[in-house]
Amino acid sequence: MIPAAFAYERPASLDEALGLLARNGDAKLLAGGQSLLPLLKLRLAGAERLIDIGRLRELRGIRELADGGLAIGALTTYRDLLDSPAAMRYRCLAEAVPGIADVQVRNRGTIGGSIAHADPASDIPAVVLALGATLVARSSSGERTIPADAFFQGAFETALRPGEILTEIRLPGASDSVGSAYRKLAQPASGYSIVGVAAVVGRQGGGTGAISMAQVGVTGVGDVAYRAAAVEAALVGSDGSASAIKAAAAHAADGQTVASDIHADREYRAQMAGIYVRRAVEGALAALG
Ligand SMILES: Cc1cc2nc3c(=O)[nH]c(=O)nc-3n(C[C@H](O)[C@H](O)[C@H](O)COP(=O)(O)OP(=O)(O)OC[C@H]3O[C@@H](n4cnc5c(N)ncnc54)[C@H](O)[C@@H]3O)c2cc1C
């Protein structure tokens, strides 16, 4: 449980952190440490140098955008999210965060750390996929934005380039004309998702009209969190009845190599994917009223 020796830097500003990262290609960023430190202690990962960005106030906090959306700093902790009425208006986020780990991890773990780490069983990737979030990355040569559905590229692999820091997560405005929900089958010891599903769904004219939009993010099932495109296509234009949702949910794992491990074998996990997609979509429609 003792990590190999590493150099440690604690920059006082984002610019200083970006400069350090640009000069030290072998360095790893440390945010809340809830994934990285266990990996280092177990020697499943190594780092020559850690750049501790965990105390950069400029990357922490939540602000409302002029277009009605929300900008969440990458170092915003799960606890901060739970304390923010603006963040908790996004029901799928409000339902996902309390189920992440335990109170100690939620006090230190950051939304940006979860997204940048891209663990195939983490909850937040499914939420930002379903919400159609935009991720902001900065390097010493500038800033760029990456849509969530282009960000997660494989297990622990993202679209971040060397020298980039994820700085902000932008959510589109929370609207009363769409409902959202998060449902998960949790691994009982850690809380990680065996299957986790975020759904954002709207109906034409609100009430009982046909389904006009559906965005479904799934985690825990494949080698990386993904948008369930076949489910979304089957839902849009349907009447949103129980049978239509069940038929759409049957496509939950389409195109995925379904994971198999000691907690859930491939067949069970694939079946649970369908069930939890159905529950999340039903929850999102119920939230619409
Ligand atoms: C006991 C336990 C139970 C857990 N259960 C759950 C669970 O139920 N659900 C769940 O989703 N997660 C769970 N987690 C994981 C936890 O949510 C993540 O570890 C955490 O959110 C990652 O954020 P962090 O700030 O701790 O990142 P760190 O551990 O500091 O960093 C993780 C990785 O991301 C990189 N990184 C961090 N921030 C940035 C950034 N801004 N820009 C670029 N790269 C960055 C780091 O270099 C590192 O490679 C659990 C963890 C533990 C220890």
The ligand as a MOL file (V3000), in Angstrom:
LIG
                    3D

  0  0  0     0  0            999 V3000
M  V30 BEGIN CTAB
M  V30 COUNTS 53 58 0 0 0
M  V30 BEGIN ATOM
M  V30 1 C -14.1970 3.2360 -2.3860 0
M  V30 2 C -14.5490 3.9410 -3.6730 0
M  V30 3 C -15.8030 3.7580 -4.2070 0
M  V30 4 C -16.1450 4.3900 -5.3950 0
M  V30 5 N -17.4130 4.2140 -5.9050 0
M  V30 6 C -17.7620 4.8720 -7.0290 0
M  V30 7 C -19.0820 4.7670 -7.5320 0
M  V30 8 O -19.9680 4.1580 -6.9480 0
M  V30 9 N -19.3730 5.4170 -8.6850 0
M  V30 10 C -18.4440 6.1800 -9.3400 0
M  V30 11 O -18.7590 6.7610 -10.3770 0
M  V30 12 N -17.1840 6.3120 -8.8740 0
M  V30 13 C -16.8370 5.6800 -7.7380 0
M  V30 14 N -15.5700 5.8340 -7.2410 0
M  V30 15 C -14.5930 6.6290 -8.0270 0
M  V30 16 C -14.6770 8.1030 -7.7220 0
M  V30 17 O -15.9330 8.6220 -8.0330 0
M  V30 18 C -13.6170 8.7280 -8.6130 0
M  V30 19 O -12.4130 8.2910 -8.1570 0
M  V30 20 C -13.5540 10.1880 -8.5570 0
M  V30 21 O -14.6920 10.8270 -8.9450 0
M  V30 22 C -12.4190 10.6690 -9.4510 0
M  V30 23 O -12.2390 11.9930 -9.1560 0
M  V30 24 P -10.9360 12.4660 -8.3640 0
M  V30 25 O -11.0610 13.9350 -8.2490 0
M  V30 26 O -10.7750 11.6940 -7.1310 0
M  V30 27 O -9.8120 12.0850 -9.4430 0
M  V30 28 P -8.3070 11.6290 -9.2210 0
M  V30 29 O -8.2560 10.2920 -8.5670 0
M  V30 30 O -7.4920 12.7060 -8.6090 0
M  V30 31 O -7.8610 11.4860 -10.7670 0
M  V30 32 C -8.3640 10.4540 -11.5650 0
M  V30 33 C -7.6990 10.5410 -12.9570 0
M  V30 34 O -8.2160 11.6510 -13.6640 0
M  V30 35 C -7.1680 12.5830 -14.0040 0
M  V30 36 N -7.7270 13.9110 -13.7650 0
M  V30 37 C -8.3560 14.3320 -12.6360 0
M  V30 38 N -8.8230 15.5770 -12.8060 0
M  V30 39 C -8.4730 15.9420 -14.0720 0
M  V30 40 C -8.6930 17.1220 -14.8320 0
M  V30 41 N -9.3900 18.1710 -14.3350 0
M  V30 42 N -8.2080 17.1710 -16.1080 0
M  V30 43 C -7.5540 16.1000 -16.6290 0
M  V30 44 N -7.3090 14.9590 -15.9510 0
M  V30 45 C -7.7760 14.8870 -14.6900 0
M  V30 46 C -6.0090 12.2390 -13.0700 0
M  V30 47 O -4.7690 12.5550 -13.6550 0
M  V30 48 C -6.1770 10.7300 -12.9030 0
M  V30 49 O -5.6100 10.0560 -13.9990 0
M  V30 50 C -15.2010 5.2230 -6.0650 0
M  V30 51 C -13.9110 5.4140 -5.5100 0
M  V30 52 C -13.5910 4.7750 -4.3170 0
M  V30 53 C -12.2330 5.0180 -3.7230 0
M  V30 END ATOM
M  V30 BEGIN BOND
M  V30 1 1 1 2
M  V30 2 1 2 3
M  V30 3 2 2 52
M  V30 4 2 3 4
M  V30 5 1 4 5
M  V30 6 1 4 50
M  V30 7 2 5 6
M  V30 8 1 6 7
M  V30 9 1 6 13
M  V30 10 2 7 8
M  V30 11 1 7 9
M  V30 12 1 9 10
M  V30 13 2 10 11
M  V30 14 1 10 12
M  V30 15 2 12 13
M  V30 16 1 13 14
M  V30 17 1 14 15
M  V30 18 1 14 50
M  V30 19 1 15 16
M  V30 20 1 16 17
M  V30 21 1 16 18
M  V30 22 1 18 19
M  V30 23 1 18 20
M  V30 24 1 20 21
M  V30 25 1 20 22
M  V30 26 1 22 23
M  V30 27 1 23 24
M  V30 28 2 24 25
M  V30 29 1 24 26
M  V30 30 1 24 27
M  V30 31 1 27 28
M  V30 32 2 28 29
M  V30 33 1 28 30
M  V30 34 1 28 31
M  V30 35 1 31 32
M  V30 36 1 32 33
M  V30 37 1 33 34
M  V30 38 1 33 48
M  V30 39 1 34 35
M  V30 40 1 35 36
M  V30 41 1 35 46
M  V30 42 1 36 37
M  V30 43 1 36 45
M  V30 44 2 37 38
M  V30 45 1 38 39
M  V30 46 1 39 40
M  V30 47 2 39 45
M  V30 48 1 40 41
M  V30 49 2 40 42
M  V30 50 1 42 43
M  V30 51 2 43 44
M  V30 52 1 44 45
M  V30 53 1 46 47
M  V30 54 1 46 48
M  V30 55 1 48 49
M  V30 56 2 50 51
M  V30 57 1 51 52
M  V30 58 1 52 53
M  V30 END BOND
M  V30 END CTAB
M  END
